[in-house]
Amino acid sequence: MASFTMSAGQTEVTSTLTKAGGSSSNLRKTSHTPTPTKARRKPFRVAFRIFAHCTDFTIMLIFFGITTTVYLSGLRYRQETTSELASLGAWTTVGAQCQLNAQGFSNCSTAESALASTAIWTSIGRSLATISTGVPLAMTTCLTGVSRGYGIVVLLLSSSMKPPSCTPKSRENISMVSVFETALDPSGSTSYLLTTYVDEPSPALEVRIDSQSGATTVVVSKPMKLFISSQGVVSPADMNQLSWRFQTRPLTARYALSYGCKTEMIAAPDALFQGLQSQLSLSIGHTCSHQVANATELICLHLSLIVVFLYLVSGDFITTVVGMRGLWRGEPVVTYGFQSSLERRPLLGYSLLSTRVPMLLFLDYARLYYRTMDDRVLFGLVSLVTSSFTMLPVNVFFKVVQSLPCPERLILTPVRLTMPVAAAVVSLVGMAWTSFGDNRSTYYDSIWTRPVNLGAVFQGTTYPLGAYRCMDDVTVGYMLAIDKYCLVTLLGYFVAFLTPRWKRGRWTADLRFFKQNAFLSKEKIPSSARN
């Protein structure tokens, strides 16, 4: 019988003896299979061919490594506590004229009063006056995150009658601190959320433990939390009330990823705000967590798909290992290309694609923690896999074109595209483009600048404070496909189109020898455009 394969650099066809007998003959006048002598004279070429054939399987190992890394980094559930330390650029002073007395706020600046409606600002003042242990208090109003377009309002109150500084250069005593955000109340309406700590000699403390690193953070146990509706109505809020909620569903609602944060008063040794009575160094922070719905089911399904793929590809491993051994010994062997074989093995191709689909969820997960360097690296690694998704519609287009009626002359002289080169360019350039530079505003900050119903108005701009009109956002996979992946796919195919011309000096492949073989003449001519 006859067998043929397509490699990254050339298409070789070799006929072998059938069981019924017959002679073995080379179907091409000029064989690309090196003799043992030639192979020994060109160890570099042999080594390069071995490396080329290892590339596909190396990519598979990288994929499995990335999958393992994502699962170990906390895909199912992750919790971490972060602190918003006061610093120039991150904290902005809105005003320092307000005073808190028994009736509420007085003498507030225009900028402070304009943060919310009159009814809401009045309710905040009265609520703080009710829970304060001593008035009057001097107050400074701070806004964090102005440069990013979202943040929180922090109210610093001191009994010294000297307004505290939003960005002190040394430790500064405070009697009370309150955080002003927005959240969804039990009725589902957007309300303001007021989280307040009143300093006392021995405040109750508890510990938060990050799920992945195991790092511990000491926080005030039970700060007071209140809802203030858009009409100024005050009601109690749960201690675990979440704000900054977000949900993404790249794999349908069954495997939705949900995220949320709760405000904390953190006992941070490096903080510059200090409780007047407790001498406790305080900073503002959040304990944020996410979870994936039906995560166990998703993981089991994904692992099952990987096992099926490994079963289907097991023969390819054996063929490649045996072939590499022959190449190293300088023996004439049939060149084998894994990517080229996918054209005639659609089941294996679908299996390979199915193992990568969960990466769309991985990408949104990594996006949520993009602010840290480790998670930026994780985002880039996942993008290494997802960037090649945009090649699928192009390949489908090629398959459709190949099925259309065509003159025999054109069928036997197809345009060549070096697909392994295209895949490598798309993956590597896609990863680099999404990893380097200041991409935080594109992938991370865009989550928190979604449209809002209520926010903080400062200098004519409304800043989101934690609650949005809807919890969903465009998945980052779609954003990247439109923004970057389509362009790198075009680049990959352009390089794949130029490579055969550079290596062989021809734009097309000559497949006329297919008509001379009894077996090949009955088979559908493969697309050497993908050799």
N, C-alpha and C positions, 0 to 999 in steps of 0.2 A: 504494500500500500504506500501511498505518498503522504508526507507530512510537511507542513510549512509553518514558519513562524515569522513574526515581524519584530525587529529589534529597534532600539533607540537610534541606531545609526544606519541600519541597512535592512533589506528584506532578503532572506536567503531561503531557497527552496531546494530540498534534497529529497530524492526518491530513494526508498530502501527496498530491500528484497521482500517480496510477499511470501506467505507460507507456501503458495503454490509453486514457487520457484521463479527464476528470472534473474537478470543481471542488474546490478546497481549502476546507475549512470547519473552524471551531473546534468541538470537541465539547462545550465547556462554555459556558454562558451568560456566566459571568464568567471572563475570562482572567486568569491570573496573569502572562502575558508582558507586560512593560512596553513601551509605545510608545517610539519614539525620544525624543519630547519629555519623557515622564515619566522616562526613564532619565537624560536629561541633567539633570533637576531633582534627581535623587537620586544624586549621584556616590558618596555614602557607601555606599548600598545596593549599587550596582554593584560597588564595590571589595570590599565584604564578601562578595558572592556569588563573586567571582573568588577571594578568599582561601579561602572555604569549599571551592571545587572544587580548589584547590591542596593542601588539607590531606592528602588521601589520598596524593597522590604525594610530598608532603614526608615523610610517615611512611615511605614506601618508601625514600626517600633516606637517612633516618635509620637504617633497618634495614640498608641496605647499608654505611653508614658504621660502624655498630657491628660488623658482620661483619668488615669490613676491619681495624678496630682490634683485635679479638680475635685474628685470625690474625697480625697484626704483633706483638702482645704476647707471642707464644710459645706458642700453643696446642699445637703439635706437641711441643715440647721446651723446657723452661725450667730453668735452674740458677741458684741464687743462694746466697751465703754470708752468714749473719747472725751477729751476736755477741750473747751474753748478758752485757752489762755488769753488774757488781755494783751494786745500788742498793737503797735502802730500799723495802720494799713488794714488790719482785720477788724478793729473796733473804731467806731466813729462817734464823736460826741454830738448828740442831738441838741442838748441844752442842759444848763446847770442852774436854773433859776427857781425851779419848783420847790415848794415846801409842803410837807405833810403835817397837817394839824388834825384836831379832833373831828373836823367836818369833811376832811379830804384834802385835795390839792388846792394850793393857792399860789398866785404869782408865777404861774407857768409861762414859759416863753411861747411864742406863736408856733415855733417848730415842734415843741413838745406836744402842745394841744392838738396840732394837726395830724399827729400820728394815727389817731382814730377819731370817730365822731364824738361830739360833745357828750352824748349820753353814755357812751362807752368809757371815755376818759374820766367822767365824773364817777361812774360805778367803780372803776379801778381805784380811784382815790379813796372813796368811802370804804371799800373792802379792805384796803391796806390800813386805813385808820382804825378799823374795827379790830384787826388782829395784831396791831402794833402794841408793844408793851410800854411805850413811852413816846409822846409827841410833845413838841414839834420835832421834825427831822428834816435835815437838808437832803435834797435829792438831785442826783445826776442821771440823765437819761442817755443810754448808749444804744447804738445799733450796730450789730455785727454783720459781716458779709456784704457790705455795700458794693465792694469791687466785684463780687460774684453775682450780684443781682438777687440774692435771697439771704435771709438771716433771722435773727431774733432780736427783740428789744429787751434790754437789761436795765432794771431800775435799781440804782445803788443809793441807799439811804444811810445817813450818819447822824448821830446825836450831837456831834461837835459843832453843828451849824455851819461847818465848812463843807461845801459840796465835794464829794469824793471825785477822783479823776478816773475817767474810763481807761486810761493807760498810765497808771502810776509808775514812777521810777523806783520807788521803794514801797515797803509794805504800808498799807493804808487801812485803818480801822473802819469797819462798817457795822451798823446795828441791824440792818435788814437788807436782803437782796431779793428781788422778784424778777421772774422771767415772763415775758409777755409774748405769747405765740397764738397760733390758731389751730384748731382741731375739730373733728367731727364729734358733736355731742351725741348722747344716746338716741336722739330722734333722727340722727343723720344729717342735721343742719350744721353749717359751719359757724362756730362760735370762737370767741377768744378764750384762750386757756392761760390762767395766771398761776404760776408755780412760785411759792414764796417760802423763804426761810427767815425766821426771826431768831437772831442769835441769843443763846442762853449759856449759862456756865458749863453745863455738861450735856451737849446735844446727843441724841441717840444716833448711832452710826451702824452701818452694815456694809458687807463686802460684796462687790460684783466680780464675777470670775469670767474672763473671756473664754469662750468655748474652744478656741483653737490653740492659742498661745498659753493659756493657763494663767495669764497675768491677772493680778488682783487690783481692784480699785475700791477705795473706801469712800462711801457716799453717806450723806445725811439720810437717816432712815425714813422719816415721814414728813416731807415738806407739805405745806398746805396747798391744795389745788382747787381752783374754782373755775367754773365756766361763766363767761359773760356773753350773753347773746348780743346780736346786732342791735337789739332795742335797749340794751343795758341791763337786762334781767340777770341776776346772779344766782347760781346754783352750784352745789358741790360736785366735784369731779373725782373719779376713782384715782387711787394712788398710782395705778399702772396705766393711766390714760395715754394712748399713743397719739403722736403727731408725726408729720413727715412720712405719711403712709404712701406706699407705691405698690403697684401690682403689674406684672407682665405675664403674657400668656403666649409665648412663641410656639409652644407645643399643645395648644388648645387649653381651655379652662380646666381640664382635668389635672393638668400638671402646672397650675399657676404658681408663680413665685410671688410671695407677699412679703412686704418689708415695712417696718415701722420703728419709731423711736420714742422713748420717754425721757423727759427732762430730769436731770440730776443736779444736785448741789454736791460737788466733789471736794473731798478733803485732799487737796494736792499740795505737797510740800513746796513746790516751786511757784505756787500762786502768790500774787501780790495783794489780794484782798484778804483781810484778817478779821475774824469775829472779835468785836470789842470785848465781850465777856469771856468767850471760850478760848480766845487766842488761836482759833483754828483757821489755817490757811484754806481759803475757799476759791473755787473756780466753777464756772458753769460748764455743764457737759450733757451728754446724751448716752443712754444705753440703747443701742440699735440692734435689731435682730431680723433675720429673714427665715422663712421656711417654705419648702416646696410641697404642694399638695400631692398626696399619693406618691411620696418620694421612694418608698421601698418598692412599690410596683414598677416605677420608672427605672430604677437601678436594675432590678431583676430582668426587666424586658431588654434593657440595653446590653447587659452582660450576655443574655441569651443570643442576641443578634451578633455579638462579637464571637461567641462560640461557633455559631453557624458559619460565619465568615471564615474563621480559622479552619473549620472542617473543609470548606470548599476550596480553600487556598493551600491546603496541606501538600497536595501534589505539586504545586508550583514551587514550594520550598525545596522539595526533593529534586525536582528537575533542575532547578537553579544551582543547587549545591553540586550535583553530579556534573553539570555543564562547566561550572567554574573549575572543578578539579581537572577536567579535560583541557580547558584553556590553559591552565597553569602548567600542565605537562606538555603543552604544545601539540596536543592531538586535534585532528579535525573534528569539530563538534557543530551541531546545529545551534545557532544563536536563538535564545529564547527571550522574549520581551513580555513582561507581565501586563503592562498597560495596553500593549497591542492586542493581547489575547482577549481583553474585555469586550472587543468588538464582536467576537463570535461566542461569547459566554455571557449573555445578558443577565442570567441569574446571579452570577458572581458580581457583576456590576451593580445590580440592585442591592445585593447584600452589602457591598462596600458602602454604597450611599446611605443605606439604612443605619449603619453604625455611626455615621457622622451627623445625622439629623439632630440628636440630643445636644450637639455642640451649640445649637442656636440658643438653648436655655443656658448652657455654660457661659456663653458670651454675655447674656444679660446679668447673670450672677456676678461675673468678674467686673462688670460695669459698676455695680453698686458699691464696690470697694476700690474704685479706681484711684482714690486719693493717695494710697500708700504705694511705695515703690514695688514691694513684693506682688501686690495685686495688679500693678501695671504690667509686670512681667507675665503674670498669669493671663491677663487680657491679650497680650501679644501672642502668647503660645496658642491660645484658643483661636485667635484670628489666623494663625498659620494654617489651620484646618478649614475654617469657615470661608476663607477668601476664595477657595476653589469652587464654592457652590455655584458661582455665576458662570462657571464653565459648562454646567449641565445644559442650560438651554442652547448654548452654542453647539454642543455635541449633538443634541437632539435635532437641531437645524441641519447639521451635516448629514445625519442619518436620513432625514426627509429628502434632502437633495439627492443623496445616493440612490434612493428608491425611485426617483423620477426617470422616465424614458430618456435615453441618451445615446448618441451615435457611438458605435463600437470604437471608433478611433479615439474618442474622448475617454471612454471607459478604460481603455488600455494605457492611457497616459494621464493619470490623475495628478493633481497638484499635491506636492508633498508638504506635510506639516509634521514637525518633530514634537509629538505630544508630550513626552517626558520633559522637554525643555519648556514647553508652555506651562505645564503644571508647576515646575520648579520656580519659574519667574513669577507666576501669579501668587503662589504661596509665600515666597520670600519677600517680594516687594509689598504684597498686601500686609504681611506682618510688620514690616519695617514702617510702612506708612501709618499704620494705626498705633504704633508703639512710641515713635520718636516725636519730639516736639511737645508743645502744650496742647494736648488733646483733651484735657480735663473739661474745658468749657463745652466741648462738643459732646462727649459721652456721659460725663458725670453731672456737670452743672445743669445740663438741659433737663435732667429729671426734676430738679427743684425749682425751675423757672416756668413751670406750666401755668396756665391761666388760673386765677383765683377769684373768689367772690369777696373775700376779706383779706386785708393785708395791712402793712404799715406804710403810711404816706409820708415820704421825706423828700423835700426839695422837688415836689411835683411828680415823684416816681413812687409807684406802689410796689412794695417789696413783699414777696410771699413769706409767710411766717410758719408754714407747716401744714396747711390744709388747702386742697385744690378742688376744682370743679369736678374732676374725675380722677380716679386713682391710676388709670391706665395711661401709658405713653407709647409712642411708636417704638417697636423693638429695635435694639441697636443693630441687629443683623440687617434689618431693612434699611436703616440709616446708612450703614456701611456699604450695602449693595448699591444704593443710589449714589452715594458720595464718593466712594473709592474703589470698591471691588469691580465695578463695570469697567473703569479705566484701566486697572491693572490686568483685567482679562484681555482687553484689546491689546495691551502691551505684550502680554504673554503670547498671544497668537501671532502678533507681528514678528516677534523674535523667532517663534517656531516656523514661520514662513521663510525667514531669511536664512536660518541655519542650514537646511539642505543645500541651498544655493552656495553658501560659503564652503561647505564640506565637500559637496559633489560637483559643484559647478553647473547644476541643472535645477530648474524649478519643478520639473515633473519626474515621475517614475515610469520606467518602461516595463509593462506587464504583458508584452506580447507572448512571452514564453508560457503564460497560462493556457493559451490555446493549443499548445503542443503536448500537453499532458492529459492522459485519459481521465485522471481523477480531478485535476484542477479545472478542466474545461467544463465539468458538470457542477462545480461549486460556484457560489456567488463570489465574484471577485471582491476581496476585502479592500477597504479603503487604505491604500498606501499613503493617502493623505494623512494617515495617523500612524506612521511607522516610526 
